[in-house]
Amino acid sequence: MKTQPLIGIEIDENGQTKTYYFTDEKEADRALSKTRGDILSLAGVWSNLDWKEVVDSLDKIRHESHPSQAINL
């Protein structure tokens, strides 16, 4: 009897973590590459931003905001 390893991969889908099990490494790699592709495509969303403008906007918000009150413990 040939034994095969069981490969478990946790993947986040719509805010819920689901565990998928594979006995074939190629199928597991395909599932992981799809997840990696989703992550990389998310990074591409910000590729067209003018980063100097983003940094300047964040700096402006920081300077215009009032500090929060001190916390008394």
Backbone bond lengths (Angstrom), bond angles and torsions (degrees), N, CA, C in turn:
res aa  C-N    CA-C-N  psi(-1)  N-CA   C-N-CA  omega(-1)  CA-C   N-CA-C  phi
1 M - - - 1.453 - - 1.525 109.21 -
2 K 1.313 116.46 126.08 1.466 122.16 -179.71 1.526 109.02 -86.74
3 T 1.314 116.26 130.29 1.466 119.36 177.98 1.513 109.27 -101.23
4 Q 1.313 116.01 141.17 1.454 121.97 179.04 1.518 108.71 -120.95
5 P 1.327 116.14 142.59 1.462 118.05 177.96 1.528 110.71 -71.21
6 L 1.298 115.45 150.87 1.457 121.18 175.38 1.520 106.73 -102.17
7 I 1.325 116.60 122.32 1.458 122.33 -177.75 1.521 108.20 -105.71
8 G 1.318 116.49 121.00 1.465 121.48 178.32 1.517 110.21 -107.39
9 I 1.317 116.35 129.15 1.466 121.97 179.89 1.521 108.34 -126.54
10 E 1.340 115.66 125.87 1.467 120.05 175.90 1.523 108.88 -91.31
11 I 1.325 115.76 127.93 1.459 121.87 -178.97 1.519 107.96 -128.97
12 D 1.337 116.07 133.07 1.458 121.43 178.02 1.522 108.57 -84.22
13 E 1.323 115.99 122.89 1.459 121.99 177.79 1.516 109.02 -128.53
14 N 1.317 115.89 114.37 1.459 122.08 178.05 1.526 111.98 54.30
15 G 1.331 116.20 42.68 1.457 120.23 177.13 1.515 115.12 82.04
16 Q 1.319 117.93 0.96 1.465 121.02 178.49 1.529 109.03 -119.04
17 T 1.314 115.75 135.77 1.456 120.32 177.53 1.517 109.42 -86.26
18 K 1.318 114.94 124.68 1.460 121.10 178.25 1.520 108.18 -118.55
19 T 1.315 116.28 143.48 1.454 121.14 178.21 1.524 108.87 -106.58
20 Y 1.325 115.15 125.92 1.454 121.78 177.53 1.523 107.95 -111.24
21 Y 1.305 116.56 140.46 1.459 122.20 -178.34 1.523 109.69 -114.73
22 F 1.327 114.57 138.09 1.454 121.30 -179.51 1.528 109.31 -133.37
23 T 1.320 115.47 149.39 1.467 120.15 171.27 1.526 109.74 -108.83
24 D 1.310 116.57 -10.35 1.459 121.77 -179.64 1.527 109.13 -109.97
25 E 1.325 116.38 123.37 1.468 120.14 -177.74 1.525 112.35 -62.76
26 K 1.329 117.43 -35.22 1.470 120.19 -179.49 1.530 110.80 -64.59
27 E 1.320 117.24 -40.05 1.473 120.26 177.24 1.520 110.64 -65.65
28 A 1.322 117.01 -40.85 1.465 120.78 178.18 1.519 110.40 -63.73
29 D 1.331 117.46 -41.82 1.468 120.97 177.83 1.523 111.61 -62.70
30 R 1.341 117.04 -38.88 1.474 119.88 178.04 1.523 111.02 -63.52
31 A 1.333 116.72 -40.94 1.471 120.41 178.97 1.530 110.28 -64.21
32 L 1.327 116.68 -41.25 1.469 120.15 179.05 1.516 111.58 -68.41
33 S 1.325 117.97 -39.54 1.462 119.72 -178.38 1.524 110.80 -66.43
34 K 1.330 117.86 -32.98 1.467 120.46 175.89 1.521 109.90 -64.65
35 T 1.330 116.47 -42.98 1.461 120.45 178.99 1.521 110.71 -64.29
36 R 1.315 117.32 -43.59 1.464 120.80 178.34 1.525 110.45 -62.17
37 G 1.333 116.46 -39.41 1.462 120.12 178.72 1.520 111.55 -62.49
38 D 1.329 116.88 -38.96 1.464 120.78 177.67 1.523 110.30 -62.99
39 I 1.328 116.58 -40.69 1.465 120.81 -180.00 1.522 110.36 -66.29
40 L 1.315 117.02 -45.04 1.461 120.08 -179.68 1.524 111.61 -65.99
41 S 1.331 117.70 -35.28 1.463 119.04 178.54 1.522 110.83 -67.62
42 L 1.327 117.00 -30.88 1.460 120.13 175.50 1.527 110.41 -63.78
43 A 1.325 116.57 -41.23 1.457 120.18 178.19 1.523 110.46 -62.38
44 G 1.315 117.63 -33.32 1.456 121.23 179.81 1.515 113.66 -66.94
45 V 1.326 117.63 -19.89 1.460 121.64 179.50 1.525 110.58 -59.35
46 W 1.333 116.39 -34.78 1.457 121.03 -176.79 1.525 113.29 -92.76
47 S 1.318 117.99 3.37 1.462 120.30 -173.37 1.529 113.44 -67.35
48 N 1.320 117.76 -23.06 1.457 119.78 -176.89 1.528 113.57 -94.59
49 L 1.330 117.39 4.53 1.458 120.14 -178.93 1.524 111.54 -77.20
50 D 1.310 115.97 147.13 1.456 122.22 172.17 1.528 106.01 -85.96
51 W 1.344 116.90 103.13 1.458 120.93 -171.29 1.517 112.99 -66.59
52 K 1.317 118.16 -29.25 1.462 119.52 175.87 1.525 109.50 -64.23
53 E 1.323 116.33 -41.66 1.462 120.90 178.16 1.532 110.93 -65.07
54 V 1.318 117.54 -39.59 1.462 121.35 178.39 1.524 110.48 -62.55
55 V 1.325 116.31 -47.65 1.467 120.65 -179.81 1.528 110.48 -63.17
56 D 1.320 116.79 -42.97 1.468 120.08 178.38 1.525 111.43 -62.40
57 S 1.328 117.55 -40.29 1.464 121.16 178.81 1.520 111.43 -64.79
58 L 1.330 116.83 -43.50 1.462 120.39 178.34 1.527 111.21 -64.71
59 D 1.314 116.74 -38.91 1.463 120.73 178.54 1.529 110.24 -64.99
60 K 1.326 116.85 -40.62 1.464 121.35 178.19 1.532 110.46 -62.69
61 I 1.324 116.87 -44.86 1.466 120.80 178.42 1.522 110.33 -60.34
62 R 1.335 116.09 -42.95 1.473 120.24 -179.63 1.522 111.29 -61.02
63 H 1.324 117.52 -41.88 1.463 120.79 -177.94 1.526 112.95 -76.23
64 E 1.326 117.90 -27.06 1.459 120.80 -179.39 1.526 112.50 -85.15
65 S 1.306 117.39 -16.98 1.468 121.04 -178.35 1.511 110.84 -82.04
66 H 1.329 115.38 142.38 1.447 120.48 176.51 1.525 108.65 -85.75
67 P 1.330 116.43 141.58 1.473 118.22 178.43 1.526 110.66 -65.81
68 S 1.318 114.96 150.01 1.461 119.19 177.55 1.521 109.34 -73.73
69 Q 1.309 115.55 159.00 1.467 120.11 -179.84 1.528 109.57 -69.20
70 A 1.324 113.65 154.10 1.453 119.24 178.55 1.525 110.00 -65.81
71 I 1.305 115.52 146.90 1.468 121.30 178.86 1.524 108.00 -95.50
72 N 1.326 115.56 126.13 1.461 120.54 176.91 1.509 109.02 -96.56
73 L 1.323 114.98 123.31 1.463 118.69 -178.99 1.506 110.70 -96.88
